Amino acid sequence: MIIFPAIDILDGQCVRLIQGDYNQEKVYSNSPIDMAKKWEAKGAEFIHIVDLDGAKTGDSINKKVIQDIAKTVSIPVQVGGGIRSLDIIATYLENGVDRVIIGTAAINDPDFLKAAVQKYGDKIAVSLDARNGYVATDGWTDTSNVAALDLVKELDKIGVKTIVYTDIAKDGMLQGPNLQEQQTINEATSMDVIASGGVTTKEDVENLQALEMYGTIIGKALYDGKLDFETLVEAN
């Protein structure tokens, strides 16, 4: 299982939010590039980056720093947040990013998603963020009437290869992942599923490994020192 350290960027800084709430941010570094180099040095094999400004506004505000990260580290980088045009996908992929994650646009503009998957194949992933089983959009500020499981089946048909599944209620709360929900999603699809939200302990990571998840994203627990990344890498 790939363990992705998360770098969430807001106003050019490395932050964490609680349950996606932009009013509950904690700044961990004013240099996302240094943070990426740190995770690479600790043994990360893939880095997960979110442009929080982009997720909220639809504009890739932190594009430059994200491209600088991709060019600075030698491991692959995946990026989500505000990916709503083929142009921005092309810009990222041409500047060192390995995989681009489409979120809100996968719900609001399925034709765009289909075009992206047709053109870029497995370089495209979809972020599926759920609140009480329904998909949330626009930086988690809105909840749609689309059931997460229904969307998973649609994405499978479109040809998406990788999804990031986040249970918003668990995100940033340090209370463990929603294992039942993650298992339900993983078993419902042939896509690679990256679990996100609430991973806090070594046991959480082991439980996700037991579910045969493709990967897991860890954020707050690493930044708050509740989990040691090098220990996780050695045990993985």
NUTOR-530286 format. One record per residue (C-alpha): residue number from 1; residue in one letter; x, y, z. Coordinates in Angstrom, 2 decimals. Layout:
<rs>
<NUM, "A", <X, Y, Z>>;
...
</rs>
This chain:
<rs>
<1, "M", <0.00, 0.00, 0.00>>;
<2, "I", <1.33, 3.43, -0.94>>;
<3, "I", <1.43, 5.87, 1.97>>;
<4, "F", <0.96, 9.40, 0.64>>;
<5, "P", <2.01, 12.27, 2.91>>;
<6, "A", <-0.34, 15.18, 2.23>>;
<7, "I", <0.69, 18.75, 1.52>>;
<8, "D", <-2.31, 21.09, 1.60>>;
<9, "I", <-1.52, 24.56, 0.28>>;
<10, "L", <-3.48, 27.69, 1.23>>;
<11, "D", <-2.16, 31.18, 0.41>>;
<12, "G", <1.19, 29.59, -0.50>>;
<13, "Q", <1.59, 27.97, 2.92>>;
<14, "C", <1.43, 24.36, 4.07>>;
<15, "V", <-1.68, 24.03, 6.28>>;
<16, "R", <-4.22, 21.53, 7.60>>;
<17, "L", <-7.95, 22.14, 7.89>>;
<18, "I", <-10.41, 20.39, 10.21>>;
<19, "Q", <-13.22, 18.70, 8.23>>;
<20, "G", <-12.37, 20.94, 5.29>>;
<21, "D", <-13.35, 24.07, 7.23>>;
<22, "Y", <-11.41, 27.05, 5.86>>;
<23, "N", <-12.01, 28.87, 9.15>>;
<24, "Q", <-10.16, 26.12, 11.04>>;
<25, "E", <-6.69, 26.17, 9.55>>;
<26, "K", <-3.33, 25.52, 11.16>>;
<27, "V", <-0.15, 26.61, 9.37>>;
<28, "Y", <2.68, 24.07, 9.55>>;
<29, "S", <5.18, 25.62, 7.15>>;
<30, "N", <5.53, 28.66, 4.93>>;
<31, "S", <7.51, 26.53, 2.45>>;
<32, "P", <5.58, 23.66, 0.84>>;
<33, "I", <8.74, 22.87, -1.19>>;
<34, "D", <10.78, 22.27, 1.96>>;
<35, "M", <7.95, 20.10, 3.29>>;
<36, "A", <7.96, 17.99, 0.10>>;
<37, "K", <11.74, 17.55, 0.37>>;
<38, "K", <11.31, 16.47, 3.99>>;
<39, "W", <8.79, 13.74, 3.09>>;
<40, "E", <10.99, 12.53, 0.25>>;
<41, "A", <13.96, 12.32, 2.63>>;
<42, "K", <11.85, 10.30, 5.07>>;
<43, "G", <11.12, 7.67, 2.40>>;
<44, "A", <7.89, 8.78, 0.71>>;
<45, "E", <7.34, 7.12, -2.65>>;
<46, "F", <4.53, 9.49, -3.77>>;
<47, "I", <3.31, 12.90, -2.54>>;
<48, "H", <-0.30, 14.09, -2.44>>;
<49, "I", <-0.81, 17.84, -2.91>>;
<50, "V", <-4.04, 19.82, -2.60>>;
<51, "D", <-4.46, 23.41, -3.78>>;
<52, "L", <-7.02, 24.49, -1.18>>;
<53, "D", <-7.46, 27.90, -2.80>>;
<54, "G", <-8.10, 26.15, -6.09>>;
<55, "A", <-10.59, 23.72, -4.55>>;
<56, "K", <-12.64, 26.63, -3.28>>;
<57, "T", <-12.37, 29.08, -6.18>>;
<58, "G", <-11.76, 26.87, -9.22>>;
<59, "D", <-8.60, 28.83, -10.05>>;
<60, "S", <-5.22, 27.11, -9.69>>;
<61, "I", <-3.83, 29.87, -7.49>>;
<62, "N", <-0.91, 27.84, -6.13>>;
<63, "K", <0.08, 26.41, -9.51>>;
<64, "K", <3.62, 27.86, -9.48>>;
<65, "V", <4.64, 26.45, -6.09>>;
<66, "I", <3.11, 23.06, -6.99>>;
<67, "Q", <5.07, 22.92, -10.23>>;
<68, "D", <8.22, 23.90, -8.29>>;
<69, "I", <7.60, 20.98, -5.91>>;
<70, "A", <7.18, 18.55, -8.82>>;
<71, "K", <10.44, 19.74, -10.35>>;
<72, "T", <12.34, 19.71, -7.03>>;
<73, "V", <11.56, 16.19, -5.76>>;
<74, "S", <12.46, 13.02, -7.65>>;
<75, "I", <9.38, 11.05, -6.53>>;
<76, "P", <5.97, 11.27, -8.24>>;
<77, "V", <3.48, 13.93, -7.21>>;
<78, "Q", <-0.30, 13.95, -7.56>>;
<79, "V", <-2.26, 17.20, -7.41>>;
<80, "G", <-5.88, 18.09, -6.78>>;
<81, "G", <-7.85, 21.28, -6.11>>;
<82, "G", <-9.46, 23.46, -8.74>>;
<83, "I", <-8.71, 21.19, -11.72>>;
<84, "R", <-11.51, 22.29, -14.06>>;
<85, "S", <-10.00, 22.55, -17.54>>;
<86, "L", <-7.90, 20.47, -19.93>>;
<87, "D", <-5.46, 23.39, -20.09>>;
<88, "I", <-4.59, 23.23, -16.39>>;
<89, "I", <-4.25, 19.43, -16.61>>;
<90, "A", <-1.83, 19.84, -19.52>>;
<91, "T", <0.12, 22.55, -17.65>>;
<92, "Y", <0.59, 20.31, -14.61>>;
<93, "L", <1.49, 17.16, -16.55>>;
<94, "E", <3.96, 19.08, -18.72>>;
<95, "N", <5.64, 20.47, -15.61>>;
<96, "G", <6.51, 17.34, -13.69>>;
<97, "V", <3.21, 16.36, -12.03>>;
<98, "D", <2.55, 12.64, -12.39>>;
<99, "R", <-1.21, 12.48, -11.74>>;
<100, "V", <-3.96, 15.11, -11.69>>;
<101, "I", <-7.00, 14.69, -9.46>>;
<102, "I", <-10.38, 15.98, -10.59>>;
<103, "G", <-12.90, 16.68, -7.83>>;
<104, "T", <-15.88, 19.02, -8.16>>;
<105, "A", <-15.73, 18.99, -11.97>>;
<106, "A", <-16.31, 15.22, -11.98>>;
<107, "I", <-19.81, 15.97, -10.64>>;
<108, "N", <-20.55, 19.28, -12.29>>;
<109, "D", <-19.02, 18.58, -15.71>>;
<110, "P", <-18.93, 14.86, -16.55>>;
<111, "D", <-18.10, 15.64, -20.21>>;
<112, "F", <-14.89, 17.34, -19.06>>;
<113, "L", <-13.98, 14.29, -16.99>>;
<114, "K", <-14.62, 11.95, -19.93>>;
<115, "A", <-12.47, 14.13, -22.21>>;
<116, "A", <-9.67, 14.20, -19.63>>;
<117, "V", <-9.70, 10.41, -19.16>>;
<118, "Q", <-9.85, 9.87, -22.92>>;
<119, "K", <-6.84, 12.12, -23.45>>;
<120, "Y", <-4.68, 11.33, -20.42>>;
<121, "G", <-5.79, 7.88, -19.24>>;
<122, "D", <-4.34, 6.81, -15.89>>;
<123, "K", <-2.77, 10.25, -15.36>>;
<124, "I", <-6.28, 11.30, -14.25>>;
<125, "A", <-7.69, 10.40, -10.84>>;
<126, "V", <-10.97, 11.46, -9.25>>;
<127, "S", <-11.39, 12.75, -5.72>>;
<128, "L", <-14.60, 11.48, -4.24>>;
<129, "D", <-15.36, 13.31, -1.00>>;
<130, "A", <-18.42, 12.08, 0.87>>;
<131, "R", <-20.50, 13.43, 3.71>>;
<132, "N", <-23.00, 10.86, 5.08>>;
<133, "G", <-22.67, 8.84, 1.88>>;
<134, "Y", <-23.26, 11.78, -0.48>>;
<135, "V", <-20.65, 13.55, -2.57>>;
<136, "A", <-19.47, 17.00, -1.47>>;
<137, "T", <-18.18, 19.62, -3.91>>;
<138, "D", <-16.51, 23.06, -4.09>>;
<139, "G", <-13.90, 22.48, -1.40>>;
<140, "W", <-16.50, 20.54, 0.64>>;
<141, "T", <-18.63, 23.67, 1.02>>;
<142, "D", <-21.61, 22.03, -0.75>>;
<143, "T", <-23.11, 18.54, -0.52>>;
<144, "S", <-24.70, 17.17, -3.70>>;
<145, "N", <-27.60, 14.73, -4.04>>;
<146, "V", <-25.28, 12.21, -5.72>>;
<147, "A", <-24.73, 9.01, -3.72>>;
<148, "A", <-21.02, 8.12, -3.48>>;
<149, "L", <-21.57, 4.49, -4.52>>;
<150, "D", <-23.52, 5.55, -7.61>>;
<151, "L", <-20.72, 7.88, -8.66>>;
<152, "V", <-18.13, 5.12, -8.14>>;
<153, "K", <-19.99, 2.92, -10.63>>;
<154, "E", <-20.16, 5.79, -13.14>>;
<155, "L", <-16.45, 6.50, -12.82>>;
<156, "D", <-15.69, 2.83, -13.44>>;
<157, "K", <-17.68, 2.99, -16.69>>;
<158, "I", <-15.90, 6.14, -17.84>>;
<159, "G", <-12.54, 4.39, -17.45>>;
<160, "V", <-11.12, 6.16, -14.39>>;
<161, "K", <-8.29, 4.07, -12.90>>;
<162, "T", <-7.75, 5.72, -9.50>>;
<163, "I", <-9.99, 7.43, -6.96>>;
<164, "V", <-9.26, 9.18, -3.69>>;
<165, "Y", <-12.10, 8.44, -1.26>>;
<166, "T", <-12.46, 10.79, 1.70>>;
<167, "D", <-14.96, 10.56, 4.52>>;
<168, "I", <-15.23, 14.26, 5.42>>;
<169, "A", <-16.58, 13.58, 8.91>>;
<170, "K", <-13.28, 11.89, 9.75>>;
<171, "D", <-10.90, 14.32, 8.04>>;
<172, "G", <-8.58, 16.19, 10.40>>;
<173, "M", <-10.34, 14.78, 13.46>>;
<174, "L", <-7.65, 12.22, 14.40>>;
<175, "Q", <-10.35, 9.65, 15.19>>;
<176, "G", <-9.42, 6.93, 12.72>>;
<177, "P", <-10.76, 6.24, 9.21>>;
<178, "N", <-14.26, 5.03, 8.39>>;
<179, "L", <-13.12, 1.47, 7.64>>;
<180, "Q", <-16.59, 0.19, 6.78>>;
<181, "E", <-17.14, 2.93, 4.22>>;
<182, "Q", <-13.67, 2.47, 2.73>>;
<183, "Q", <-14.23, -1.29, 2.46>>;
<184, "T", <-17.63, -0.80, 0.80>>;
<185, "I", <-16.14, 1.51, -1.82>>;
<186, "N", <-13.07, -0.67, -2.41>>;
<187, "E", <-15.15, -3.80, -2.91>>;
<188, "A", <-17.60, -2.03, -5.23>>;
<189, "T", <-14.99, -1.18, -7.87>>;
<190, "S", <-12.00, -2.44, -9.81>>;
<191, "M", <-10.42, 1.03, -9.61>>;
<192, "D", <-7.45, 1.68, -7.33>>;
<193, "V", <-8.85, 3.31, -4.16>>;
<194, "I", <-6.76, 5.68, -2.04>>;
<195, "A", <-8.27, 6.04, 1.43>>;
<196, "S", <-8.25, 9.49, 2.98>>;
<197, "G", <-9.55, 10.99, 6.20>>;
<198, "G", <-8.84, 10.26, 9.86>>;
<199, "V", <-5.76, 8.03, 9.65>>;
<200, "T", <-4.16, 8.55, 13.06>>;
<201, "T", <-2.41, 5.41, 14.29>>;
<202, "K", <-0.22, 2.60, 13.01>>;
<203, "E", <-3.22, 0.34, 13.57>>;
<204, "D", <-5.31, 2.50, 11.22>>;
<205, "V", <-2.70, 1.99, 8.52>>;
<206, "E", <-2.58, -1.77, 9.17>>;
<207, "N", <-6.39, -1.97, 9.00>>;
<208, "L", <-6.40, -0.25, 5.61>>;
<209, "Q", <-3.63, -2.58, 4.42>>;
<210, "A", <-5.82, -5.51, 5.49>>;
<211, "L", <-8.62, -4.11, 3.29>>;
<212, "E", <-6.15, -4.19, 0.38>>;
<213, "M", <-6.47, -0.48, -0.34>>;
<214, "Y", <-4.17, 0.79, -3.09>>;
<215, "G", <-3.02, 3.64, -0.87>>;
<216, "T", <-3.78, 5.96, 2.01>>;
<217, "I", <-3.25, 9.68, 2.49>>;
<218, "I", <-2.05, 10.89, 5.87>>;
<219, "G", <-2.01, 14.53, 6.87>>;
<220, "K", <-2.72, 15.92, 10.32>>;
<221, "A", <-1.41, 12.89, 12.25>>;
<222, "L", <2.00, 13.31, 10.60>>;
<223, "Y", <2.13, 17.06, 11.13>>;
<224, "D", <1.05, 16.81, 14.77>>;
<225, "G", <3.62, 14.08, 15.45>>;
<226, "K", <1.08, 11.36, 16.27>>;
<227, "L", <2.55, 9.16, 13.53>>;
<228, "D", <6.18, 8.79, 12.51>>;
<229, "F", <6.45, 8.50, 8.73>>;
<230, "E", <9.73, 6.59, 8.70>>;
<231, "T", <8.30, 3.95, 11.06>>;
<232, "L", <5.29, 3.52, 8.77>>;
<233, "V", <7.50, 3.14, 5.70>>;
<234, "E", <9.64, 0.50, 7.41>>;
<235, "A", <6.54, -1.49, 8.46>>;
<236, "N", <4.75, -1.18, 5.12>>;
</rs>
